[in-house]
Amino acid sequence: MLNLTHDEWLARAAALDLPTVHHIDGADEPGGAGGYPVRSPRDGRVLTEIADGGPAEVALAVSAARRAFDAGPWPRMSPAERGRALIRLAELIEESRERLALLVSLEMGKPVSDAYTIELRAAIATFRWYGELAGKLADEAPHVPADVLALVTREPAGVVGAVVPWNFPLTLASWKVAPALAAGCTVVLKPSELSPLSALELGRLATRAGLPPGVLNVVCGDGPAAGRALGLHPDVDVLAFTGSAAVGRHFLRYAADSNLKRVWLELGGKSPNIILPDAPDLDAAAATAAWGVFFNQGEMCTAPSRLLVHRSVAERVVEAVVARARALRVGDPLDPATEMGALVSEAHLERVRGHVEDGLAGGARLRTGGGRILADTGGAFLEPTVFDQVGPGSRLAREEIFGPVLSVLAFDDVDEAVSLANATDYGLAAGLWTADLGTAHRVSRALKAGTVWVNCYEEGDLTVPFGGVKQSGNGRDKSAHALEKYTELKTTWIQL
């Protein structure tokens, strides 16, 4: 981490020149749809006005990606050559790490220290990992009769539309863009209208890294205009989306109404974190529970927002979580001492506060937090919030809040814990704390989730896949399995 003071980060932010236009076909493109203001949630001020993309800009970007795929060099390069280009891009992201961290922090409210050490580390590692993997993949030659040669080749799927949210704007973009590019696809990336700055910078860096024109295009705009146009475009072969279940359903409809493009969805979660009385270290379990739900202001699809704790240790664990919540330093995202920054927007802050009010009205007990703070800054700040005595059928227990709000439910035995954990439409992730290996194995198999962490939370690396079940979506980001989303299997049967 750079050893910069609050004043030094403020000075760097003030000196930033901000991207304002789309990046299409290897060049900045102003488009023709006008512009809209991008506000910083740290103080509510307008950072800049950004080009507002719609069907015309999306069509321009898809056309560039189509040409680059059908007639350009990228899909025809050797995988190793594509991999070297991705590694060059990773190196340029590393060189621009401070600038990118500032852009992320300013546009979505994440503490700049987290943006620099966590978000940028993940993006750099992702492009590097897929760059290194690209030249190591092999096709298949199945065993067939002696007078036949059979080949199973994995070929790039074509033009990929990637639509990503604002909470991890570079991490989630890299999880989709890097494997798609490694496979030989071309990409049109549409970031959230709340966090377009870092994505536009990524597009510029890709051109500097030597990716041919049209290989990575970035179009700004909101979902009803740019997102819908991308979903309906007949020249988009694959659509990869991370966001809400409601918007995910729209993309499935867009695919049905256009060319039946493949749609891969990661749609959030309401992740349970189960603490059994034999947890190896209850203090560590409580500390991790607090960190997990308040990290990134709770704006994380895997956030362990449901704490399921055995009744015999519930009060001890809740008291420890409450103490950590009260000690958490909430403040200016550009202050290196800040541990929790601002929610992404005023509108999102009000949505989260609505959940808090519903919890109070529904009889849950507020143990700490719940109120807006630092309102005089103009920023969208909320206290870290903990409820216990939460009813299993309440909105607090069932709906994704996407904010720093923890719901605590007590249970009496393991079967009840599993039943509570699975009593949600989502199935993205889960946590389990126990010293018994047999319990860990049985419960992790019983939990309906794409990832189960045992005696930890949010751990892993690029070697393991990420994604969910049920209404948390389909397909997987990360690992070699991500390439399955962006490739087609072709069988060639040759009679000798």
FENNORSUL-V849807 format. One record per residue. RES is the residue in one small letter. PHI is phi as a letter, one per 30 degrees, with the letter a starting at -180 (none if undefined). Layout:
# FENNORSUL-V849807
<<RES	PHI> <RES	PHI>>
This chain:
# FENNORSUL-V849807
<<m	none> <l	d> <n	c> <l	c> <t	d> <h	e> <d	d> <e	d> <w	d> <l	d> <a	d> <r	d> <a	d> <a	d> <a	c> <l	d> <d	c> <l	c> <p	d> <t	b> <v	b> <h	d> <h	b> <i	b> <d	h> <g	i> <a	b> <d	d> <e	b> <p	d> <g	i> <g	b> <a	c> <g	i> <g	b> <y	b> <p	d> <v	c> <r	c> <s	d> <p	d> <r	d> <d	b> <g	i> <r	d> <v	d> <l	d> <t	a> <e	c> <i	c> <a	e> <d	c> <g	d> <g	b> <p	e> <a	d> <e	d> <v	d> <a	d> <l	d> <a	d> <v	d> <s	d> <a	d> <a	d> <r	d> <r	d> <a	d> <f	d> <d	d> <a	b> <g	d> <p	d> <w	e> <p	d> <r	c> <m	d> <s	d> <p	e> <a	d> <e	d> <r	d> <g	d> <r	d> <a	d> <l	d> <i	d> <r	d> <l	d> <a	e> <e	d> <l	d> <i	d> <e	d> <e	d> <s	c> <r	e> <e	d> <r	d> <l	d> <a	d> <l	d> <l	d> <v	d> <s	d> <l	d> <e	d> <m	b> <g	j> <k	d> <p	e> <v	d> <s	d> <d	d> <a	e> <y	d> <t	d> <i	c> <e	d> <l	d> <r	e> <a	d> <a	d> <i	d> <a	d> <t	d> <f	d> <r	d> <w	d> <y	d> <g	d> <e	d> <l	d> <a	e> <g	d> <k	c> <l	d> <a	b> <d	d> <e	c> <a	b> <p	d> <h	d> <v	b> <p	e> <a	d> <d	c> <v	b> <l	c> <a	c> <l	b> <v	c> <t	c> <r	c> <e	c> <p	d> <a	d> <g	k> <v	d> <v	c> <g	c> <a	c> <v	c> <v	b> <p	d> <w	c> <n	d> <f	b> <p	d> <l	c> <t	e> <l	d> <a	d> <s	d> <w	d> <k	c> <v	d> <a	d> <p	d> <a	d> <l	d> <a	d> <a	d> <g	j> <c	d> <t	c> <v	b> <v	c> <l	c> <k	c> <p	d> <s	d> <e	d> <l	d> <s	b> <p	d> <l	d> <s	d> <a	d> <l	d> <e	d> <l	d> <g	d> <r	d> <l	d> <a	d> <t	d> <r	d> <a	d> <g	j> <l	d> <p	d> <p	e> <g	i> <v	d> <l	b> <n	c> <v	b> <v	b> <c	d> <g	k> <d	d> <g	d> <p	d> <a	c> <a	d> <g	d> <r	d> <a	d> <l	d> <g	d> <l	d> <h	d> <p	d> <d	c> <v	c> <d	c> <v	b> <l	b> <a	c> <f	b> <t	b> <g	l> <s	d> <a	d> <a	d> <v	d> <g	e> <r	d> <h	e> <f	d> <l	d> <r	d> <y	e> <a	d> <a	d> <d	d> <s	b> <n	c> <l	h> <k	e> <r	d> <v	b> <w	c> <l	b> <e	b> <l	c> <g	i> <g	a> <k	b> <s	d> <p	d> <n	b> <i	c> <i	c> <l	c> <p	d> <d	c> <a	e> <p	e> <d	a> <l	d> <d	d> <a	d> <a	d> <a	d> <a	d> <t	d> <a	d> <a	d> <w	e> <g	d> <v	d> <f	c> <f	d> <n	h> <q	i> <g	i> <e	d> <m	b> <c	d> <t	c> <a	e> <p	d> <s	d> <r	c> <l	c> <l	c> <v	b> <h	d> <r	e> <s	d> <v	b> <a	d> <e	d> <r	d> <v	d> <v	d> <e	e> <a	d> <v	d> <v	d> <a	d> <r	d> <a	d> <r	d> <a	d> <l	d> <r	d> <v	c> <g	a> <d	e> <p	e> <l	d> <d	c> <p	e> <a	d> <t	d> <e	c> <m	b> <g	c> <a	c> <l	d> <v	d> <s	a> <e	d> <a	d> <h	d> <l	e> <e	d> <r	d> <v	d> <r	d> <g	d> <h	d> <v	d> <e	d> <d	d> <g	d> <l	d> <a	d> <g	d> <g	j> <a	d> <r	c> <l	d> <r	c> <t	a> <g	i> <g	j> <g	c> <r	d> <i	b> <l	h> <a	d> <d	d> <t	d> <g	i> <g	d> <a	c> <f	c> <l	b> <e	d> <p	e> <t	b> <v	b> <f	c> <d	b> <q	h> <v	d> <g	d> <p	d> <g	c> <s	d> <r	d> <l	e> <a	d> <r	c> <e	c> <e	d> <i	c> <f	i> <g	a> <p	d> <v	b> <l	c> <s	c> <v	c> <l	b> <a	c> <f	b> <d	c> <d	a> <v	d> <d	d> <e	d> <a	d> <v	d> <s	d> <l	d> <a	d> <n	d> <a	d> <t	a> <d	d> <y	c> <g	a> <l	d> <a	a> <a	a> <g	b> <l	b> <w	b> <t	a> <a	c> <d	c> <l	d> <g	d> <t	d> <a	e> <h	d> <r	d> <v	d> <s	d> <r	d> <a	d> <l	d> <k	d> <a	a> <g	d> <t	b> <v	b> <w	c> <v	c> <n	h> <c	a> <y	a> <e	i> <e	c> <g	k> <d	b> <l	d> <t	d> <v	c> <p	d> <f	b> <g	l> <g	b> <v	b> <k	h> <q	d> <s	d> <g	j> <n	b> <g	i> <r	b> <d	c> <k	i> <s	i> <a	d> <h	d> <a	d> <l	d> <e	d> <k	d> <y	c> <t	b> <e	c> <l	d> <k	c> <t	c> <t	c> <w	c> <i	c> <q	d> <l	d>>
